[in-house]
């Protein structure tokens, strides 16, 4: 199995005040470490996705979050190649939304065909048999119990073979993760990626993950800029002389999560990484924590626990 970034000494226990763009945290029951700040590429396509990834790499990001559903794995792979950065220094995540079926049994989840779909993604990131993906997630629990089992077993096979260095889930609640125990050889999942921002804090899911050592990734940490005029956010932005986006990313980092901000604007890509020269104090964090609206605050999806 490839061994990129395994020499990092940073962990989830590191003082949040001492975080840097190079900080990583160790995945559970694994030597693999994941960068604490990622770069999302949802709705980024073609030349735009390639350019944005290269801007992110130039800025100092080393963690890109893509998915089969985003239809831009090839652009991410090209950016990896064109960046000139050794593959071992980068961390690439992808996701699979639903199991594949065999031609003989359309509509019936097939573990081997699903495995081949996962391997196809690894080849998008690096051509040939040496291609691998650092983290592969089940994108959603929506395929039902049999679909989830097929997806997980296919991921475990890719993991055993070293084509995937870590496996996890996205949009899973506690019940869905518990369900994996019935058949999983790898448990707990290394990561659960869910929607997280001050208005949707998914506290039950987060507490469950923390209890079991599962690393929590935060997608939509910027709330798609829908809260840019929030009074609390504007007050903290003024207090720290930072953008509202930078305040939200810093909050997520200090919560111990791995935020995945997304932008195709070069200045914002750079600005979203400029979050390591200030700290939110206890009152600041409390003010943002108090904005939680529960499931009603979700702009994409609140998990079902």
Buried (B, 14 or more C-beta within 10 A) or exposed (E): EBEBBBEBEBEBEBEBEEBEBEBBBBBBEBBBBBBBBBBBBBEBEEEBBBBBBBBBBEBBBBBBBBBBBBEBBBBBBBBBEEBEBEBEEBBBBBBBBBBBBEEEEEEEBBBEBBBEBBBBBBBBBBEEEEBBBBBBBBBBBEBEEEBBBBBBBBBBBBBEEEBBBBBBBBBBBBEBBBBBEEEBEBBBBBBBBBBBBBBBBBEEBBEBBBEBEBBBBBBBBBBEEEBBEBEBBBEBBEBBEBBBBBBBBBBBBBBBBBBBBBBBEBEBBBBBBBBBEBBBEEEBBEBBEEBBEEEEBBBEBBBEB
